[in-house]
């Protein structure tokens, strides 16, 4: 769960817009993560709705090129 919280940083700090609202996150735990592992956090926009300003992001955390956690984030994009 601690590693899954890195998706919040992805949404809050990396996604454009300072007023984004993190609505939901699903998590699927695929493999264990061991201490001192180097992590890659990745997000890819899956879909967006211009009318309600919501984007869906496929999220992944990788260790040595293998997905250890994946899921989906729902984000409301607000005007700056």
C-alpha positions, 0 to 999 in steps of 0.5 A: 500500500505504501508504494501504491501511494506513489500514484498520488504523487503522479496525479498531484505533481506530474499531471498538468494543472495545480487544482486536479482532484484525485477521485479514485484509484484501483490497485492490483498487486501482482508481485512482491516488492523488496527493500532497496528495489528501484521503482518506476511509476508510470501513467498513461491516459486511457480516456478523457471526457471534455464535458465533465473534465475527467481523465482515466489514467492506467497506472503501473509500478515496475521493478526490473521491467516487471509490473508489480502493481497496476490499476486505474486512476480517475482524475477531475481536471480543473482549470488553473 
